[in-house]
Amino acid sequence: MNRFEREAARWDGAPWRMALARSVAEAIQAQVPLSGTDAALDYGCGTGLLTLALRPAVGRITGVDTSPAMLSRLEAKLAEVPDAGVEAVLLDAEHPLRSLPPVDLITSSMTLHHVTDLPDLFADFHALLRPGGRIALADLEAEDGTFHEDPEGVVHHGFNPEALLGLLAAAGFTDLRATPATVVTKGERPYRVFLATGRR
Ligand SMILES: C[S@@+](CC[C@H](N)C(=O)[O-])C[C@H]1O[C@@H](n2cnc3c(N)ncnc32)[C@H](O)[C@@H]1O
């Protein structure tokens, strides 16, 4: 059982995670014009904190994730408050990212640092976006490895924002920008979160 299968049931119990998702949603809405966004995809949606925060601003949004347990928390929320504009999709070998229909916006919060092959992922994002579509990806700035108490599945200790923009440029994205999104404080330590935005 991986860390997200173990952590799903208590994921939303951490106030800092709720605050982080709200801040990232606000940062996205400040940086990316969302009016006219028909279809959005939230990559590594987890329990849907960012997915549901962005829902009112877009036509429909699909939360995708590799963790059945995290997705089942999102599905439970949708069962309580049905919303035809939100879908939860499990990514696996039979249902890879590239098998999904095209979208106008791809968002993500705190997932990129769990992904080994970012050039491959960004090529998939580029293929999935309609021409003119946007990306809005939030993650940690480079940190010293203390952000996660449990290092399982942590592939990157945050990112140099400019280096991440370089990978996005290599995948074909344009109009790239990195802006501060929020700061997560754990104990006494501040961890900066940035938002990378761009266009296909
Ligand atoms: C730190 S959590 C963030 C969840 C959510 N975005 C939030 O802010 O609460 C990272 C999420 O990414 C998912 N994940 C990890 N590796 C992934 C991958 N390669 N593709 C898609 N999702 C992945 C995990 O299952 C987990 O739900």
Ligand as a Chemical Component Dictionary entry (heavy atoms), coordinates in Angstrom:
data_LIG
# 
_chem_comp.id                   LIG 
_chem_comp.type                 NON-POLYMER 
_chem_comp.pdbx_formal_charge   0 
_chem_comp.three_letter_code    LIG 
# 
loop_
_chem_comp_atom.comp_id 
_chem_comp_atom.atom_id 
_chem_comp_atom.alt_atom_id 
_chem_comp_atom.type_symbol 
_chem_comp_atom.charge 
_chem_comp_atom.model_Cartn_x 
_chem_comp_atom.model_Cartn_y 
_chem_comp_atom.model_Cartn_z 
_chem_comp_atom.pdbx_ordinal 
LIG C1  C1  C 0  0.558  15.632 -2.496  1  
LIG S1  S1  S 1  -0.877 14.893 -3.193  2  
LIG C2  C2  C 0  -1.753 16.348 -3.778  3  
LIG C3  C3  C 0  -3.213 16.092 -3.941  4  
LIG C4  C4  C 0  -4.034 17.316 -4.278  5  
LIG N1  N1  N 0  -3.594 17.945 -5.512  6  
LIG C5  C5  C 0  -3.988 18.302 -3.142  7  
LIG O1  O1  O 0  -3.389 19.367 -3.308  8  
LIG O2  O2  O -1 -4.548 18.005 -2.085  9  
LIG C6  C6  C 0  -0.265 14.188 -4.689  10 
LIG C7  C7  C 0  -1.305 13.390 -5.453  11 
LIG O3  O3  O 0  -0.728 12.984 -6.682  12 
LIG C8  C8  C 0  -1.064 11.635 -6.937  13 
LIG N2  N2  N 0  -0.012 11.093 -7.794  14 
LIG C9  C9  C 0  1.215  10.674 -7.457  15 
LIG N3  N3  N 0  1.900  10.283 -8.546  16 
LIG C10 C10 C 0  1.067  10.489 -9.598  17 
LIG C11 C11 C 0  1.193  10.289 -11.002 18 
LIG N4  N4  N 0  2.317  9.812  -11.547 19 
LIG N5  N5  N 0  0.141  10.608 -11.788 20 
LIG C12 C12 C 0  -1.002 11.116 -11.251 21 
LIG N6  N6  N 0  -1.180 11.313 -9.928  22 
LIG C13 C13 C 0  -0.154 11.012 -9.121  23 
LIG C14 C14 C 0  -1.166 10.988 -5.573  24 
LIG O4  O4  O 0  -1.949 9.814  -5.593  25 
LIG C15 C15 C 0  -1.779 12.111 -4.743  26 
LIG O5  O5  O 0  -3.172 12.068 -4.748  27 
# 
loop_
_chem_comp_bond.comp_id 
_chem_comp_bond.atom_id_1 
_chem_comp_bond.atom_id_2 
_chem_comp_bond.value_order 
_chem_comp_bond.pdbx_ordinal 
LIG C1  S1  SING 1  
LIG S1  C2  SING 2  
LIG S1  C6  SING 3  
LIG C2  C3  SING 4  
LIG C3  C4  SING 5  
LIG C4  N1  SING 6  
LIG C4  C5  SING 7  
LIG C5  O1  DOUB 8  
LIG C5  O2  SING 9  
LIG C6  C7  SING 10 
LIG C7  O3  SING 11 
LIG C7  C15 SING 12 
LIG O3  C8  SING 13 
LIG C8  N2  SING 14 
LIG C8  C14 SING 15 
LIG N2  C9  SING 16 
LIG N2  C13 SING 17 
LIG C9  N3  DOUB 18 
LIG N3  C10 SING 19 
LIG C10 C11 SING 20 
LIG C10 C13 DOUB 21 
LIG C11 N4  SING 22 
LIG C11 N5  DOUB 23 
LIG N5  C12 SING 24 
LIG C12 N6  DOUB 25 
LIG N6  C13 SING 26 
LIG C14 O4  SING 27 
LIG C14 C15 SING 28 
LIG C15 O5  SING 29 
# 
